[in-house]
Amino acid sequence: MYEPPDHHDGRRILVDRIWPRGLSRESASIDLWLKDIAPSTELRKWFNHDPEKWEEFEKRYLAELNDKDESIRILKEELGKGVATLLYAAKDQEHNQAEVLKKNSWLFS
């Protein structure tokens, strides 16, 4: 979210439950905010961006996604429209929910 929009981004989809700090909605340039596909508040707080918890976070998040059929359907539909960028507010580019979604793209096929 903190990088400026690029013309290669395609549809910009925010996959965070909480709006990113310090960004106005106008400057964010998002096409869709899909809050419900984000990790639960409890899981997000437990993980606390600790890379040592990453593997367990992935497992727990994937388990949560089993109950998010509607959010997965919406994301699948959006991804079917062409190029899309999944946006997140975490500073860590390797350990965030967008990476889990990207890694498990089979959910959307």
N, C-alpha and C positions, 0 to 999 in steps of 0.2 A: 504494500500500500504506500510505502514511503518513497518509492521511485516514481518519477514522473511518467504519465501515460505515454505509450509509444504506439505508433500507427500499426505495428505488427501484433499488438495485443489481441486484436479481435474483440470479442465480447469480454468485458471485465466483470468477473463474478467474485464478490466478497464472500468468503466461507468462514467468517468469524462471527461469534455470537455477540461480541461487544464492538461498538464502533471504535476505530483506531484513535488513540489520543493525539491531539494536536492537529487533526485534519478536519477541515470543513467538508460538508457533503458536496459543496460546489466544486472544490478543488480535487476531490477524490476521483471524479470521472468514472463512476461505476455504472454498469448496466443493470446489475441485479445484486441484491444483498440477500444471500441465502443463509440466514441465521440458523435455521433448524438443522442444517447438515453439520454444523460445528460441534465439537465435543461438548458434552454437558459441562455445566459450571463445576460440578464436583470433580470430574476428570481433569478439567483444565487446571483447577487449583491443586489437585494432587500432583500433576505432572510438573507444574511450576517451571517449565522450560529447562528441566534438568536432563541433560543428555544421557546420564546414567540410567534414567527411567524410560528411555526412548522405546526400547523393545516392548516393554510392558504397556506403555502408552498406546503403541500401535495396536496391540492385541485388544486392549480395552475399547479403543475407539472403533475398531472394526466390529466388535461385538455390539456397540451402541448403534452402529449403522444398520444392523439387522432390523432395528425397530423404526427406521426412517425411510420407509418405502416411498412416501410422497416426495420427500426432499430429493431422494435419489432419482425418482422419475423426472422431477423438474430439472435437475442438473443434467441428466441424460438428454433431455429434450434440448436444453441450451447448448450442450456440446455438439449435438447433431446439426446445429445451425452453421457450424464452421469453426474457425479458429477462436479459441477462448483462453483467457488467462485467469487462473485461480488466484485471488488476492488474499493476503493474510497480514496481520499486524505484527506478528512476532519478528524480532530482530534476527533470530536464528533462521537462516535460510535452509538448513538441513533438517531441523527438528520442528516441524509444524504440521498441522492437519492438511494443508494443501499438498504436502509431500506424500502423506498417507493416501490421499485421494488419487494423486497422480500415479503412485506406485501400484495401486489396486484398481486401475482403470477398467478391469474386467467387470467391476460392479456396474459399469455404464454401457456395456455392450449388449 
